[in-house]
Amino acid sequence: MKYTSEHTFYQSSSLTFTPRKRRYTANLLFVEDGVVFVRLGKADIPVHSGQGFWLPFECLHALTITPNTRVHQLAISPRVTQKLPTQVGHVEVSPLLVASLCALLTSGYQPSSSAQARRLQAVALDQVSLMTPSQTLDRQTQSLADCVTRAQAGQPHANAEQHYQLQALTQLTMEDLHEYFIVRQLRAALKSGQTLTKAATNIGIAHAQAESLYARYTDTFEA
């Protein structure tokens, strides 16, 4: 990384997975719209529209970014002199920080290496230094996390309220979530060298279903 911070904006019509690894940078995620699942250990922690999430230096993680989600990432170099949070977790993103991240997408702050963009990223970095990450989920996020657990197990939502809250927060259904996690499993198996037939058998789905998923998520599988 050439500078002490680097802003990246993600938006894709495809389901996107990032590799599970330790990053030497610290990273702030801000979900402008949609939902991202941060995989820490065996847990997939939801970060939905309007939420921020902090990943400190050397944090082992992977991301599942659902289709059409708009997410900002501010990667921060270990060369920074500011004291940054050392704990992983959700963070409150100030209006100033939100405005700074969104402004970095506009033509007045392009390219990202311009003097104007560097000054704005300095403002963002100052705001990050004031954050206090929390591992305690609020009621809505806990409900969404419960949906994730149930979807991964192939179970329906627990009740109507959970169903409506999932749709309100993410515009997704339990069927969508279940399919996304099946695609992730299938993709990981194929990346490890398994054939489609063996991968389907190992994760407990029919070969025809695996073929259908591959056809519909080709960009995701081949990324």
C-alpha positions as CSV (number, residue, x, y, z in Angstrom):
1,M,0.0,0.0,0.0
2,K,1.5,3.3,-1.1
3,Y,-0.5,5.5,1.2
4,T,-1.6,5.1,4.9
5,S,-5.2,4.4,3.8
6,E,-7.0,3.3,0.7
7,H,-10.7,3.5,-0.1
8,T,-12.4,0.9,-2.2
9,F,-16.1,0.7,-3.2
10,Y,-17.7,-2.6,-4.1
11,Q,-21.0,-3.1,-6.0
12,S,-21.7,-6.1,-8.2
13,S,-24.7,-7.9,-9.5
14,S,-22.9,-11.1,-8.7
15,L,-22.6,-12.9,-5.4
16,T,-19.0,-12.2,-4.2
17,F,-16.7,-14.1,-1.9
18,T,-13.3,-12.9,-0.7
19,P,-10.6,-15.4,0.4
20,R,-10.3,-16.3,4.1
21,K,-6.9,-14.9,5.1
22,R,-5.2,-12.5,7.5
23,R,-4.8,-9.0,6.1
24,Y,-1.8,-6.9,7.2
25,T,-4.1,-3.8,6.9
26,A,-6.9,-2.9,9.3
27,N,-10.2,-2.5,7.6
28,L,-13.4,-0.5,8.1
29,L,-16.5,-1.8,6.3
30,F,-19.5,0.5,5.8
31,V,-22.5,-1.0,4.1
32,E,-24.4,1.7,2.3
33,D,-27.1,-0.7,1.0
34,G,-27.6,-4.5,1.2
35,V,-25.8,-6.9,3.5
36,V,-22.3,-8.4,4.0
37,F,-21.5,-11.4,6.0
38,V,-18.1,-11.3,7.8
39,R,-16.8,-14.8,8.5
40,L,-14.8,-15.0,11.7
41,G,-14.0,-18.5,12.8
42,K,-17.2,-20.5,12.1
43,A,-19.5,-17.5,12.5
44,D,-21.0,-15.4,9.7
45,I,-21.7,-12.0,11.3
46,P,-24.2,-9.8,9.4
47,V,-23.5,-6.2,8.6
48,H,-26.5,-4.6,7.0
49,S,-27.4,-1.3,5.5
50,G,-26.2,1.7,7.5
51,Q,-23.9,-0.4,9.7
52,G,-20.1,-0.3,10.0
53,F,-17.7,-3.1,11.0
54,W,-14.1,-2.9,12.2
55,L,-11.5,-5.5,11.4
56,P,-8.2,-4.8,13.2
57,F,-4.7,-5.6,11.9
58,E,-4.0,-9.3,11.2
59,C,-7.6,-10.3,11.6
60,L,-8.4,-13.6,9.9
61,H,-11.6,-13.2,8.0
62,A,-13.6,-13.6,4.7
63,L,-16.5,-11.7,3.3
64,T,-19.7,-12.8,1.6
65,I,-21.1,-9.8,-0.3
66,T,-24.6,-10.4,-1.6
67,P,-25.7,-9.3,-5.0
68,N,-26.2,-5.5,-5.6
69,T,-24.8,-4.6,-2.1
70,R,-23.0,-1.3,-1.9
71,V,-20.1,-1.5,0.5
72,H,-17.2,0.8,1.2
73,Q,-13.9,-0.5,2.5
74,L,-11.2,1.8,4.1
75,A,-8.0,-0.2,4.3
76,I,-5.5,1.3,6.8
77,S,-1.7,0.6,6.7
78,P,0.2,-0.4,9.8
79,R,2.3,2.7,9.2
80,V,-0.3,5.0,10.6
81,T,0.5,6.9,13.8
82,Q,-3.0,7.1,15.1
83,K,-4.1,4.7,17.8
84,L,-6.7,2.4,16.2
85,P,-9.2,0.0,17.8
86,T,-7.7,-3.5,18.5
87,Q,-11.0,-5.3,18.9
88,V,-13.2,-6.6,16.1
89,G,-16.8,-5.7,15.9
90,H,-19.7,-3.5,14.8
91,V,-19.0,0.2,15.0
92,E,-21.1,3.4,14.9
93,V,-20.2,5.3,11.7
94,S,-20.5,9.0,12.2
95,P,-22.4,11.2,9.7
96,L,-19.0,12.9,8.9
97,L,-17.4,9.5,8.1
98,V,-20.4,8.4,6.0
99,A,-20.2,11.7,4.0
100,S,-16.4,11.3,3.6
101,L,-16.7,7.8,2.2
102,C,-19.5,8.7,-0.2
103,A,-17.7,11.8,-1.3
104,L,-14.7,9.8,-2.3
105,L,-16.8,8.3,-5.1
106,T,-17.5,11.6,-6.7
107,S,-15.5,13.1,-9.6
108,G,-14.1,15.9,-7.4
109,Y,-12.1,13.3,-5.4
110,Q,-10.8,11.2,-8.3
111,P,-8.3,9.8,-8.7
112,S,-8.1,8.4,-5.2
113,S,-4.4,9.4,-5.1
114,S,-5.2,13.1,-5.6
115,A,-4.4,15.6,-2.9
116,Q,-8.1,16.3,-2.3
117,A,-8.8,12.6,-1.8
118,R,-5.9,12.2,0.5
119,R,-7.1,15.0,2.7
120,L,-10.6,13.5,2.8
121,Q,-9.2,10.1,3.7
122,A,-7.3,11.8,6.6
123,V,-10.6,13.0,7.9
124,A,-12.0,9.5,7.6
125,L,-9.0,8.0,9.4
126,D,-9.4,10.5,12.3
127,Q,-13.0,9.4,12.7
128,V,-12.0,5.7,12.7
129,S,-9.5,6.4,15.6
130,L,-12.5,7.5,17.7
131,M,-14.5,4.3,17.2
132,T,-15.3,1.7,19.9
133,P,-16.1,-1.7,18.3
134,S,-18.8,-3.9,20.0
135,Q,-19.3,-7.6,19.7
136,T,-22.8,-7.3,21.2
137,L,-25.4,-7.4,18.5
138,D,-28.5,-5.2,18.6
139,R,-31.9,-6.8,18.4
140,Q,-32.2,-6.5,14.6
141,T,-28.7,-7.7,13.9
142,Q,-29.2,-10.7,16.3
143,S,-32.4,-11.6,14.5
144,L,-30.5,-11.5,11.2
145,A,-27.7,-13.6,12.7
146,D,-30.3,-16.2,13.8
147,C,-31.6,-16.2,10.2
148,V,-28.1,-16.9,8.9
149,T,-27.7,-19.9,11.3
150,R,-31.1,-21.3,10.3
151,A,-30.4,-20.7,6.6
152,Q,-27.1,-22.5,6.8
153,A,-28.8,-25.5,8.3
154,G,-31.6,-25.4,5.7
155,Q,-34.2,-24.5,8.2
156,P,-37.0,-21.9,7.7
157,H,-37.4,-18.7,9.6
158,A,-38.4,-19.1,13.2
159,N,-41.5,-16.9,12.9
160,A,-43.3,-14.3,10.8
161,E,-41.6,-11.4,12.5
162,Q,-38.1,-12.8,11.7
163,H,-39.2,-13.3,8.1
164,Y,-40.4,-9.7,7.7
165,Q,-37.3,-8.3,9.5
166,L,-35.0,-10.2,7.2
167,Q,-36.7,-8.8,4.2
168,A,-36.8,-5.3,5.6
169,L,-33.1,-5.3,6.4
170,T,-31.7,-7.1,3.4
171,Q,-34.4,-7.5,0.7
172,L,-33.6,-11.2,0.9
173,T,-35.5,-14.4,1.8
174,M,-34.4,-17.4,3.8
175,E,-34.3,-19.3,0.4
176,D,-31.9,-16.7,-0.9
177,L,-29.6,-17.0,2.1
178,H,-29.6,-20.8,2.0
179,E,-28.8,-20.8,-1.7
180,Y,-25.9,-18.3,-1.2
181,F,-24.3,-20.5,1.5
182,I,-24.7,-23.6,-0.6
183,V,-23.0,-21.8,-3.5
184,R,-20.2,-20.9,-1.1
185,Q,-19.7,-24.5,0.0
186,L,-19.9,-25.8,-3.6
187,R,-17.4,-23.1,-4.8
188,A,-14.9,-24.0,-2.0
189,A,-15.1,-27.7,-2.9
190,L,-14.5,-27.0,-6.6
191,K,-11.6,-24.7,-5.8
192,S,-10.0,-27.5,-3.7
193,G,-10.0,-29.7,-6.9
194,Q,-13.1,-31.8,-6.4
195,T,-15.3,-32.6,-9.4
196,L,-18.8,-31.1,-9.5
197,T,-20.3,-34.6,-8.8
198,K,-18.1,-35.2,-5.8
199,A,-18.6,-31.7,-4.5
200,A,-22.4,-32.1,-4.7
201,T,-22.3,-35.4,-2.9
202,N,-20.1,-34.1,-0.2
203,I,-22.3,-31.1,0.6
204,G,-25.5,-33.2,0.3
205,I,-27.1,-31.8,-2.8
206,A,-28.2,-33.5,-6.1
207,H,-25.9,-33.3,-9.1
208,A,-28.7,-31.6,-11.1
209,Q,-29.0,-28.9,-8.4
210,A,-25.2,-28.4,-8.5
211,E,-25.3,-28.0,-12.3
212,S,-28.2,-25.5,-12.0
213,L,-26.3,-23.4,-9.4
214,Y,-23.2,-23.4,-11.5
215,A,-25.1,-22.2,-14.5
216,R,-26.8,-19.4,-12.6
217,Y,-23.8,-18.3,-10.6
218,T,-21.1,-18.8,-13.3
219,D,-19.4,-15.5,-12.6
220,T,-19.2,-16.3,-8.9
221,F,-17.7,-19.8,-9.4
222,E,-15.2,-18.6,-11.9
223,A,-14.0,-15.5,-10.0
